Amino acid sequence: MNDEMEWLKIITAVGNARSKYIEAIQEAKAGNYEACNALVREGNESYAAGHRIHAELISKEAGGEKNEFSLLFMHAEDQLMSAETFKILLHEFLDICRRFDELERRICS
């Protein structure tokens, strides 16, 4: 399979991961932590799939098999980094949501 198909697989996988992370944040804001955790797990699986493909392509190039630079390759890299950023921010938002919920429970009790 050519590298262009691999780049499309990366874009699809990490795009799905980013969507799951955004949905997880929305569930956390609503206080639905069980649904949030399920979405985080799904996002992590998709992210890992995209990251594996990316690592394989890097290994090929390190072994001497050159990839031709293209906009599709650049887009795949951009999407991977975007998903990673959302993953990091997701955990920060979850911490804030949980702290807020705890504070609200204390004040309202």
KOLGU-4560 file (N, C-alpha, C; in nm, 3 decimals, padded with zeros to 5 digits):
<recs>
<n_xx: 00.085 n_yy: -00.118 n_zz: 00.000 ca_xx: 00.000 ca_yy: 00.000 ca_zz: 00.000 c_xx: 00.089 c_yy: 00.124 c_zz: 00.000 mol: A seq: 1 type: MET>
<n_xx: 00.052 n_yy: 00.223 n_zz: -00.079 ca_xx: 00.138 ca_yy: 00.342 ca_zz: -00.088 c_xx: 00.122 c_yy: 00.432 c_zz: 00.034 mol: A seq: 2 type: ASN>
<n_xx: 00.218 n_yy: 00.520 n_zz: 00.049 ca_xx: 00.219 ca_yy: 00.608 ca_zz: 00.166 c_xx: 00.098 c_yy: 00.701 c_zz: 00.172 mol: A seq: 3 type: ASP>
<n_xx: 00.046 n_yy: 00.740 n_zz: 00.057 ca_xx: -00.071 ca_yy: 00.828 ca_zz: 00.058 c_xx: -00.188 c_yy: 00.765 c_zz: 00.130 mol: A seq: 4 type: GLU>
<n_xx: -00.208 n_yy: 00.637 n_zz: 00.112 ca_xx: -00.315 ca_yy: 00.566 ca_zz: 00.183 c_xx: -00.287 c_yy: 00.563 c_zz: 00.334 mol: A seq: 5 type: MET>
<n_xx: -00.161 n_yy: 00.548 n_zz: 00.369 ca_xx: -00.124 ca_yy: 00.547 ca_zz: 00.510 c_xx: -00.149 c_yy: 00.684 c_zz: 00.572 mol: A seq: 6 type: GLU>
<n_xx: -00.118 n_yy: 00.790 n_zz: 00.498 ca_xx: -00.143 ca_yy: 00.925 ca_zz: 00.550 c_xx: -00.293 c_yy: 00.946 c_zz: 00.571 mol: A seq: 7 type: TRP>
<n_xx: -00.374 n_yy: 00.897 n_zz: 00.477 ca_xx: -00.520 ca_yy: 00.908 ca_zz: 00.492 c_xx: -00.569 c_yy: 00.831 c_zz: 00.614 mol: A seq: 8 type: LEU>
<n_xx: -00.507 n_yy: 00.717 n_zz: 00.640 ca_xx: -00.544 ca_yy: 00.641 ca_zz: 00.761 c_xx: -00.509 c_yy: 00.720 c_zz: 00.887 mol: A seq: 9 type: LYS>
<n_xx: -00.395 n_yy: 00.786 n_zz: 00.886 ca_xx: -00.357 ca_yy: 00.869 ca_zz: 01.001 c_xx: -00.460 c_yy: 00.980 c_zz: 01.020 mol: A seq: 10 type: ILE>
<n_xx: -00.493 n_yy: 01.050 n_zz: 00.913 ca_xx: -00.588 ca_yy: 01.161 ca_zz: 00.919 c_xx: -00.722 c_yy: 01.113 c_zz: 00.975 mol: A seq: 11 type: ILE>
<n_xx: -00.769 n_yy: 01.000 n_zz: 00.927 ca_xx: -00.896 ca_yy: 00.946 ca_zz: 00.973 c_xx: -00.891 c_yy: 00.907 c_zz: 01.120 mol: A seq: 12 type: THR>
<n_xx: -00.788 n_yy: 00.836 n_zz: 01.159 ca_xx: -00.778 ca_yy: 00.788 ca_zz: 01.297 c_xx: -00.765 c_yy: 00.902 c_zz: 01.397 mol: A seq: 13 type: ALA>
<n_xx: -00.674 n_yy: 00.995 n_zz: 01.370 ca_xx: -00.654 ca_yy: 01.102 ca_zz: 01.468 c_xx: -00.766 c_yy: 01.205 c_zz: 01.462 mol: A seq: 14 type: VAL>
<n_xx: -00.831 n_yy: 01.219 n_zz: 01.348 ca_xx: -00.950 ca_yy: 01.306 ca_zz: 01.341 c_xx: -01.061 c_yy: 01.250 c_zz: 01.426 mol: A seq: 15 type: GLY>
<n_xx: -01.077 n_yy: 01.118 n_zz: 01.423 ca_xx: -01.176 ca_yy: 01.053 ca_zz: 01.508 c_xx: -01.139 c_yy: 01.071 c_zz: 01.656 mol: A seq: 16 type: ASN>
<n_xx: -01.012 n_yy: 01.057 n_zz: 01.687 ca_xx: -00.967 ca_yy: 01.075 ca_zz: 01.825 c_xx: -01.000 c_yy: 01.216 c_zz: 01.873 mol: A seq: 17 type: ALA>
<n_xx: -00.968 n_yy: 01.315 n_zz: 01.793 ca_xx: -00.994 ca_yy: 01.453 ca_zz: 01.832 c_xx: -01.143 c_yy: 01.476 c_zz: 01.856 mol: A seq: 18 type: ARG>
<n_xx: -01.227 n_yy: 01.420 n_zz: 01.770 ca_xx: -01.373 ca_yy: 01.432 ca_zz: 01.789 c_xx: -01.417 c_yy: 01.368 c_zz: 01.920 mol: A seq: 19 type: SER>
<n_xx: -01.363 n_yy: 01.251 n_zz: 01.951 ca_xx: -01.397 ca_yy: 01.183 ca_zz: 02.077 c_xx: -01.353 c_yy: 01.265 c_zz: 02.197 mol: A seq: 20 type: LYS>
<n_xx: -01.236 n_yy: 01.329 n_zz: 02.189 ca_xx: -01.188 ca_yy: 01.412 ca_zz: 02.299 c_xx: -01.280 c_yy: 01.532 c_zz: 02.320 mol: A seq: 21 type: TYR>
<n_xx: -01.326 n_yy: 01.593 n_zz: 02.212 ca_xx: -01.417 ca_yy: 01.707 ca_zz: 02.223 c_xx: -01.549 c_yy: 01.662 c_zz: 02.284 mol: A seq: 22 type: ILE>
<n_xx: -01.601 n_yy: 01.548 n_zz: 02.239 ca_xx: -01.725 ca_yy: 01.495 ca_zz: 02.297 c_xx: -01.706 c_yy: 01.464 c_zz: 02.446 mol: A seq: 23 type: GLU>
<n_xx: -01.590 n_yy: 01.413 n_zz: 02.481 ca_xx: -01.562 ca_yy: 01.381 ca_zz: 02.622 c_xx: -01.565 c_yy: 01.507 c_zz: 02.707 mol: A seq: 24 type: ALA>
<n_xx: -01.510 n_yy: 01.616 n_zz: 02.657 ca_xx: -01.514 ca_yy: 01.742 ca_zz: 02.731 c_xx: -01.659 c_yy: 01.786 c_zz: 02.751 mol: A seq: 25 type: ILE>
<n_xx: -01.740 n_yy: 01.772 n_zz: 02.648 ca_xx: -01.882 ca_yy: 01.811 ca_zz: 02.660 c_xx: -01.954 c_yy: 01.725 c_zz: 02.764 mol: A seq: 26 type: GLN>
<n_xx: -01.923 n_yy: 01.597 n_zz: 02.768 ca_xx: -01.985 ca_yy: 01.508 ca_zz: 02.868 c_xx: -01.937 c_yy: 01.545 c_zz: 03.009 mol: A seq: 27 type: GLU>
<n_xx: -01.810 n_yy: 01.580 n_zz: 03.023 ca_xx: -01.759 ca_yy: 01.621 ca_zz: 03.154 c_xx: -01.826 c_yy: 01.749 c_zz: 03.201 mol: A seq: 28 type: ALA>
<n_xx: -01.845 n_yy: 01.844 n_zz: 03.110 ca_xx: -01.912 ca_yy: 01.968 ca_zz: 03.146 c_xx: -02.053 c_yy: 01.941 c_zz: 03.196 mol: A seq: 29 type: LYS>
<n_xx: -02.117 n_yy: 01.837 n_zz: 03.142 ca_xx: -02.252 ca_yy: 01.800 ca_zz: 03.183 c_xx: -02.251 c_yy: 01.711 c_zz: 03.307 mol: A seq: 30 type: ALA>
<n_xx: -02.132 n_yy: 01.675 n_zz: 03.355 ca_xx: -02.122 ca_yy: 01.590 ca_zz: 03.473 c_xx: -02.137 c_yy: 01.442 c_zz: 03.445 mol: A seq: 31 type: GLY>
<n_xx: -02.135 n_yy: 01.404 n_zz: 03.320 ca_xx: -02.150 ca_yy: 01.263 ca_zz: 03.279 c_xx: -02.012 c_yy: 01.199 c_zz: 03.266 mol: A seq: 32 type: ASN>
<n_xx: -01.951 n_yy: 01.168 n_zz: 03.378 ca_xx: -01.812 ca_yy: 01.120 ca_zz: 03.376 c_xx: -01.799 c_yy: 00.978 c_zz: 03.324 mol: A seq: 33 type: TYR>
<n_xx: -01.902 n_yy: 00.898 n_zz: 03.338 ca_xx: -01.895 ca_yy: 00.762 ca_zz: 03.283 c_xx: -01.890 c_yy: 00.767 c_zz: 03.131 mol: A seq: 34 type: GLU>
<n_xx: -01.977 n_yy: 00.848 n_zz: 03.071 ca_xx: -01.975 ca_yy: 00.865 ca_zz: 02.925 c_xx: -01.845 c_yy: 00.932 c_zz: 02.881 mol: A seq: 35 type: ALA>
<n_xx: -01.799 n_yy: 01.027 n_zz: 02.959 ca_xx: -01.672 ca_yy: 01.095 ca_zz: 02.930 c_xx: -01.558 c_yy: 00.996 c_zz: 02.925 mol: A seq: 36 type: CYS>
<n_xx: -01.548 n_yy: 00.911 n_zz: 03.026 ca_xx: -01.439 ca_yy: 00.813 ca_zz: 03.032 c_xx: -01.444 c_yy: 00.717 c_zz: 02.914 mol: A seq: 37 type: ASN>
<n_xx: -01.564 n_yy: 00.676 n_zz: 02.874 ca_xx: -01.578 ca_yy: 00.586 ca_zz: 02.758 c_xx: -01.528 c_yy: 00.655 c_zz: 02.631 mol: A seq: 38 type: ALA>
<n_xx: -01.562 n_yy: 00.782 n_zz: 02.615 ca_xx: -01.517 ca_yy: 00.857 ca_zz: 02.497 c_xx: -01.366 c_yy: 00.877 c_zz: 02.498 mol: A seq: 39 type: LEU>
<n_xx: -01.309 n_yy: 00.899 n_zz: 02.615 ca_xx: -01.164 ca_yy: 00.913 ca_zz: 02.626 c_xx: -01.096 c_yy: 00.783 c_zz: 02.583 mol: A seq: 40 type: VAL>
<n_xx: -01.149 n_yy: 00.669 n_zz: 02.629 ca_xx: -01.091 ca_yy: 00.540 ca_zz: 02.590 c_xx: -01.099 c_yy: 00.521 c_zz: 02.438 mol: A seq: 41 type: ARG>
<n_xx: -01.215 n_yy: 00.553 n_zz: 02.378 ca_xx: -01.230 ca_yy: 00.541 ca_zz: 02.233 c_xx: -01.132 c_yy: 00.633 c_zz: 02.160 mol: A seq: 42 type: GLU>
<n_xx: -01.121 n_yy: 00.756 n_zz: 02.210 ca_xx: -01.028 ca_yy: 00.851 ca_zz: 02.150 c_xx: -00.885 c_yy: 00.803 c_zz: 02.159 mol: A seq: 43 type: GLY>
<n_xx: -00.848 n_yy: 00.748 n_zz: 02.274 ca_xx: -00.712 ca_yy: 00.699 ca_zz: 02.292 c_xx: -00.681 c_yy: 00.583 c_zz: 02.198 mol: A seq: 44 type: ASN>
<n_xx: -00.780 n_yy: 00.496 n_zz: 02.174 ca_xx: -00.759 ca_yy: 00.384 ca_zz: 02.080 c_xx: -00.736 c_yy: 00.437 c_zz: 01.939 mol: A seq: 45 type: GLU>
<n_xx: -00.817 n_yy: 00.534 n_zz: 01.897 ca_xx: -00.801 ca_yy: 00.591 ca_zz: 01.763 c_xx: -00.669 c_yy: 00.665 c_zz: 01.751 mol: A seq: 46 type: SER>
<n_xx: -00.635 n_yy: 00.741 n_zz: 01.854 ca_xx: -00.509 ca_yy: 00.814 ca_zz: 01.852 c_xx: -00.391 c_yy: 00.717 c_zz: 01.841 mol: A seq: 47 type: TYR>
<n_xx: -00.395 n_yy: 00.610 n_zz: 01.919 ca_xx: -00.287 ca_yy: 00.511 ca_zz: 01.916 c_xx: -00.275 c_yy: 00.447 c_zz: 01.778 mol: A seq: 48 type: ALA>
<n_xx: -00.388 n_yy: 00.421 n_zz: 01.713 ca_xx: -00.385 ca_yy: 00.362 ca_zz: 01.578 c_xx: -00.316 c_yy: 00.457 c_zz: 01.480 mol: A seq: 49 type: ALA>
<n_xx: -00.351 n_yy: 00.584 n_zz: 01.484 ca_xx: -00.287 ca_yy: 00.682 ca_zz: 01.396 c_xx: -00.140 c_yy: 00.698 c_zz: 01.428 mol: A seq: 50 type: GLY>
<n_xx: -00.107 n_yy: 00.697 n_zz: 01.555 ca_xx: 00.032 ca_yy: 00.713 ca_zz: 01.597 c_xx: 00.116 c_yy: 00.593 c_zz: 01.552 mol: A seq: 51 type: HIS>
<n_xx: 00.059 n_yy: 00.473 n_zz: 01.559 ca_xx: 00.132 ca_yy: 00.352 ca_zz: 01.514 c_xx: 00.168 c_yy: 00.363 c_zz: 01.367 mol: A seq: 52 type: ARG>
<n_xx: 00.072 n_yy: 00.405 n_zz: 01.285 ca_xx: 00.098 ca_yy: 00.418 ca_zz: 01.142 c_xx: 00.207 c_yy: 00.522 c_zz: 01.119 mol: A seq: 53 type: ILE>
<n_xx: 00.198 n_yy: 00.633 n_zz: 01.190 ca_xx: 00.299 ca_yy: 00.739 ca_zz: 01.179 c_xx: 00.438 c_yy: 00.686 c_zz: 01.215 mol: A seq: 54 type: HIS>
<n_xx: 00.445 n_yy: 00.612 n_zz: 01.324 ca_xx: 00.574 ca_yy: 00.555 ca_zz: 01.367 c_xx: 00.629 c_yy: 00.458 c_zz: 01.263 mol: A seq: 55 type: ALA>
<n_xx: 00.542 n_yy: 00.380 n_zz: 01.200 ca_xx: 00.587 ca_yy: 00.287 ca_zz: 01.096 c_xx: 00.647 c_yy: 00.363 c_zz: 00.977 mol: A seq: 56 type: GLU>
<n_xx: 00.582 n_yy: 00.473 n_zz: 00.939 ca_xx: 00.634 ca_yy: 00.553 ca_zz: 00.827 c_xx: 00.769 c_yy: 00.616 c_zz: 00.862 mol: A seq: 57 type: LEU>
<n_xx: 00.783 n_yy: 00.659 n_zz: 00.986 ca_xx: 00.911 ca_yy: 00.716 ca_zz: 01.030 c_xx: 01.019 c_yy: 00.608 c_zz: 01.028 mol: A seq: 58 type: ILE>
<n_xx: 00.985 n_yy: 00.488 n_zz: 01.073 ca_xx: 01.081 ca_yy: 00.378 ca_zz: 01.074 c_xx: 01.126 c_yy: 00.343 c_zz: 00.932 mol: A seq: 59 type: SER>
<n_xx: 01.032 n_yy: 00.343 n_zz: 00.838 ca_xx: 01.068 ca_yy: 00.316 ca_zz: 00.699 c_xx: 01.168 c_yy: 00.419 c_zz: 00.648 mol: A seq: 60 type: LYS>
<n_xx: 01.139 n_yy: 00.545 n_zz: 00.678 ca_xx: 01.229 ca_yy: 00.650 ca_zz: 00.630 c_xx: 01.365 c_yy: 00.639 c_zz: 00.698 mol: A seq: 61 type: GLU>
<n_xx: 01.365 n_yy: 00.608 n_zz: 00.826 ca_xx: 01.493 ca_yy: 00.591 ca_zz: 00.897 c_xx: 01.572 c_yy: 00.475 c_zz: 00.838 mol: A seq: 62 type: ALA>
<n_xx: 01.502 n_yy: 00.378 n_zz: 00.778 ca_xx: 01.567 ca_yy: 00.265 ca_zz: 00.716 c_xx: 01.609 c_yy: 00.291 c_zz: 00.572 mol: A seq: 63 type: GLY>
<n_xx: 01.592 n_yy: 00.414 n_zz: 00.526 ca_xx: 01.638 ca_yy: 00.449 ca_zz: 00.393 c_xx: 01.529 c_yy: 00.463 c_zz: 00.289 mol: A seq: 64 type: GLY>
<n_xx: 01.406 n_yy: 00.430 n_zz: 00.322 ca_xx: 01.296 ca_yy: 00.441 ca_zz: 00.225 c_xx: 01.238 c_yy: 00.583 c_zz: 00.234 mol: A seq: 65 type: GLU>
<n_xx: 01.272 n_yy: 00.665 n_zz: 00.140 ca_xx: 01.232 ca_yy: 00.806 ca_zz: 00.144 c_xx: 01.086 c_yy: 00.823 c_zz: 00.105 mol: A seq: 66 type: LYS>
<n_xx: 01.021 n_yy: 00.916 n_zz: 00.175 ca_xx: 00.884 ca_yy: 00.956 ca_zz: 00.143 c_xx: 00.888 c_yy: 01.087 c_zz: 00.066 mol: A seq: 67 type: ASN>
<n_xx: 00.805 n_yy: 01.097 n_zz: -00.033 ca_xx: 00.796 ca_yy: 01.221 ca_zz: -00.107 c_xx: 00.710 c_yy: 01.318 c_zz: -00.026 mol: A seq: 68 type: GLU>
<n_xx: 00.759 n_yy: 01.439 n_zz: -00.007 ca_xx: 00.685 ca_yy: 01.538 ca_zz: 00.069 c_xx: 00.561 c_yy: 01.579 c_zz: -00.011 mol: A seq: 69 type: PHE>
<n_xx: 00.448 n_yy: 01.591 n_zz: 00.058 ca_xx: 00.325 ca_yy: 01.634 ca_zz: -00.007 c_xx: 00.237 c_yy: 01.708 c_zz: 00.093 mol: A seq: 70 type: SER>
<n_xx: 00.137 n_yy: 01.777 n_zz: 00.042 ca_xx: 00.041 ca_yy: 01.845 ca_zz: 00.130 c_xx: -00.037 c_yy: 01.744 c_zz: 00.214 mol: A seq: 71 type: LEU>
<n_xx: -00.062 n_yy: 01.628 n_zz: 00.158 ca_xx: -00.134 ca_yy: 01.524 ca_zz: 00.232 c_xx: -00.052 c_yy: 01.478 c_zz: 00.353 mol: A seq: 72 type: LEU>
<n_xx: 00.077 n_yy: 01.461 n_zz: 00.332 ca_xx: 00.166 ca_yy: 01.424 ca_zz: 00.441 c_xx: 00.166 c_yy: 01.534 c_zz: 00.548 mol: A seq: 73 type: PHE>
<n_xx: 00.177 n_yy: 01.659 n_zz: 00.504 ca_xx: 00.178 ca_yy: 01.771 ca_zz: 00.597 c_xx: 00.046 c_yy: 01.778 c_zz: 00.675 mol: A seq: 74 type: MET>
<n_xx: -00.066 n_yy: 01.752 n_zz: 00.607 ca_xx: -00.197 ca_yy: 01.754 ca_zz: 00.673 c_xx: -00.205 c_yy: 01.642 c_zz: 00.777 mol: A seq: 75 type: HIS>
<n_xx: -00.153 n_yy: 01.525 n_zz: 00.745 ca_xx: -00.154 ca_yy: 01.414 ca_zz: 00.841 c_xx: -00.074 c_yy: 01.450 c_zz: 00.966 mol: A seq: 76 type: ALA>
<n_xx: 00.043 n_yy: 01.511 n_zz: 00.946 ca_xx: 00.125 ca_yy: 01.554 ca_zz: 01.059 c_xx: 00.051 c_yy: 01.659 c_zz: 01.143 mol: A seq: 77 type: GLU>
<n_xx: -00.012 n_yy: 01.753 n_zz: 01.076 ca_xx: -00.086 ca_yy: 01.859 ca_zz: 01.144 c_xx: -00.201 c_yy: 01.800 c_zz: 01.226 mol: A seq: 78 type: ASP>
<n_xx: -00.274 n_yy: 01.707 n_zz: 01.168 ca_xx: -00.387 ca_yy: 01.645 ca_zz: 01.237 c_xx: -00.340 c_yy: 01.563 c_zz: 01.358 mol: A seq: 79 type: GLN>
<n_xx: -00.228 n_yy: 01.496 n_zz: 01.343 ca_xx: -00.172 ca_yy: 01.419 ca_zz: 01.454 c_xx: -00.139 c_yy: 01.511 c_zz: 01.571 mol: A seq: 80 type: LEU>
<n_xx: -00.073 n_yy: 01.621 n_zz: 01.542 ca_xx: -00.036 ca_yy: 01.715 ca_zz: 01.648 c_xx: -00.158 c_yy: 01.781 c_zz: 01.709 mol: A seq: 81 type: MET>
<n_xx: -00.257 n_yy: 01.809 n_zz: 01.627 ca_xx: -00.381 ca_yy: 01.869 ca_zz: 01.677 c_xx: -00.451 c_yy: 01.773 c_zz: 01.774 mol: A seq: 82 type: SER>
<n_xx: -00.458 n_yy: 01.646 n_zz: 01.738 ca_xx: -00.521 ca_yy: 01.548 ca_zz: 01.825 c_xx: -00.444 c_yy: 01.534 c_zz: 01.956 mol: A seq: 83 type: ALA>
<n_xx: -00.311 n_yy: 01.538 n_zz: 01.947 ca_xx: -00.230 ca_yy: 01.529 ca_zz: 02.068 c_xx: -00.256 c_yy: 01.650 c_zz: 02.159 mol: A seq: 84 type: GLU>
<n_xx: -00.269 n_yy: 01.767 n_zz: 02.100 ca_xx: -00.298 ca_yy: 01.886 ca_zz: 02.179 c_xx: -00.433 c_yy: 01.875 c_zz: 02.247 mol: A seq: 85 type: THR>
<n_xx: -00.533 n_yy: 01.829 n_zz: 02.174 ca_xx: -00.665 ca_yy: 01.810 ca_zz: 02.234 c_xx: -00.661 c_yy: 01.708 c_zz: 02.347 mol: A seq: 86 type: PHE>
<n_xx: -00.582 n_yy: 01.604 n_zz: 02.330 ca_xx: -00.569 ca_yy: 01.501 ca_zz: 02.433 c_xx: -00.512 c_yy: 01.562 c_zz: 02.561 mol: A seq: 87 type: LYS>
<n_xx: -00.410 n_yy: 01.644 n_zz: 02.547 ca_xx: -00.349 ca_yy: 01.710 ca_zz: 02.663 c_xx: -00.449 c_yy: 01.804 c_zz: 02.730 mol: A seq: 88 type: ILE>
<n_xx: -00.515 n_yy: 01.887 n_zz: 02.649 ca_xx: -00.610 ca_yy: 01.983 ca_zz: 02.703 c_xx: -00.732 c_yy: 01.914 c_zz: 02.765 mol: A seq: 89 type: LEU>
<n_xx: -00.773 n_yy: 01.802 n_zz: 02.709 ca_xx: -00.883 ca_yy: 01.725 ca_zz: 02.764 c_xx: -00.857 c_yy: 01.693 c_zz: 02.910 mol: A seq: 90 type: LEU>
<n_xx: -00.739 n_yy: 01.644 n_zz: 02.941 ca_xx: -00.707 ca_yy: 01.607 ca_zz: 03.079 c_xx: -00.707 c_yy: 01.729 c_zz: 03.171 mol: A seq: 91 type: HIS>
<n_xx: -00.664 n_yy: 01.843 n_zz: 03.120 ca_xx: -00.669 ca_yy: 01.965 ca_zz: 03.199 c_xx: -00.814 c_yy: 02.007 c_zz: 03.225 mol: A seq: 92 type: GLU>
<n_xx: -00.898 n_yy: 02.000 n_zz: 03.122 ca_xx: -01.039 ca_yy: 02.035 ca_zz: 03.139 c_xx: -01.108 c_yy: 01.940 c_zz: 03.235 mol: A seq: 93 type: PHE>
<n_xx: -01.077 n_yy: 01.812 n_zz: 03.227 ca_xx: -01.137 ca_yy: 01.715 ca_zz: 03.318 c_xx: -01.102 c_yy: 01.747 c_zz: 03.462 mol: A seq: 94 type: LEU>
<n_xx: -00.978 n_yy: 01.782 n_zz: 03.486 ca_xx: -00.937 ca_yy: 01.817 ca_zz: 03.621 c_xx: -01.016 c_yy: 01.938 c_zz: 03.671 mol: A seq: 95 type: ASP>
<n_xx: -01.030 n_yy: 02.038 n_zz: 03.586 ca_xx: -01.105 ca_yy: 02.158 ca_zz: 03.624 c_xx: -01.253 c_yy: 02.124 c_zz: 03.650 mol: A seq: 96 type: ILE>
<n_xx: -01.312 n_yy: 02.044 n_zz: 03.561 ca_xx: -01.453 ca_yy: 02.006 ca_zz: 03.579 c_xx: -01.474 c_yy: 01.930 c_zz: 03.710 mol: A seq: 97 type: CYS>
<n_xx: -01.385 n_yy: 01.837 n_zz: 03.739 ca_xx: -01.398 ca_yy: 01.759 ca_zz: 03.862 c_xx: -01.381 c_yy: 01.847 c_zz: 03.985 mol: A seq: 98 type: ARG>
<n_xx: -01.286 n_yy: 01.939 n_zz: 03.981 ca_xx: -01.267 ca_yy: 02.031 ca_zz: 04.094 c_xx: -01.389 c_yy: 02.120 c_zz: 04.112 mol: A seq: 99 type: ARG>
<n_xx: -01.443 n_yy: 02.169 n_zz: 04.002 ca_xx: -01.562 ca_yy: 02.253 ca_zz: 04.006 c_xx: -01.680 c_yy: 02.175 c_zz: 04.066 mol: A seq: 100 type: PHE>
<n_xx: -01.700 n_yy: 02.052 n_zz: 04.019 ca_xx: -01.810 ca_yy: 01.969 ca_zz: 04.070 c_xx: -01.794 c_yy: 01.944 c_zz: 04.219 mol: A seq: 101 type: ASP>
<n_xx: -01.672 n_yy: 01.917 n_zz: 04.264 ca_xx: -01.645 ca_yy: 01.893 ca_zz: 04.407 c_xx: -01.675 c_yy: 02.019 c_zz: 04.488 mol: A seq: 102 type: GLU>
<n_xx: -01.631 n_yy: 02.132 n_zz: 04.438 ca_xx: -01.657 ca_yy: 02.259 ca_zz: 04.506 c_xx: -01.807 c_yy: 02.286 c_zz: 04.514 mol: A seq: 103 type: LEU>
<n_xx: -01.876 n_yy: 02.263 n_zz: 04.405 ca_xx: -02.021 ca_yy: 02.283 ca_zz: 04.400 c_xx: -02.092 c_yy: 02.192 c_zz: 04.500 mol: A seq: 104 type: GLU>
<n_xx: -02.047 n_yy: 02.065 n_zz: 04.512 ca_xx: -02.107 ca_yy: 01.972 ca_zz: 04.609 c_xx: -02.087 c_yy: 02.023 c_zz: 04.752 mol: A seq: 105 type: ARG>
<n_xx: -01.968 n_yy: 02.074 n_zz: 04.779 ca_xx: -01.941 ca_yy: 02.124 ca_zz: 04.914 c_xx: -02.027 c_yy: 02.246 c_zz: 04.947 mol: A seq: 106 type: ARG>
<n_xx: -02.041 n_yy: 02.335 n_zz: 04.852 ca_xx: -02.117 ca_yy: 02.458 ca_zz: 04.875 c_xx: -02.266 c_yy: 02.429 c_zz: 04.888 mol: A seq: 107 type: ILE>
<n_xx: -02.314 n_yy: 02.337 n_zz: 04.806 ca_xx: -02.459 ca_yy: 02.308 ca_zz: 04.804 c_xx: -02.502 c_yy: 02.210 c_zz: 04.912 mol: A seq: 108 type: CYS>
<n_xx: -02.409 n_yy: 02.151 n_zz: 04.985 ca_xx: -02.449 ca_yy: 02.055 ca_zz: 05.088 c_xx: -02.468 c_yy: 02.122 c_zz: 05.222 mol: A seq: 109 type: SER>
</recs>
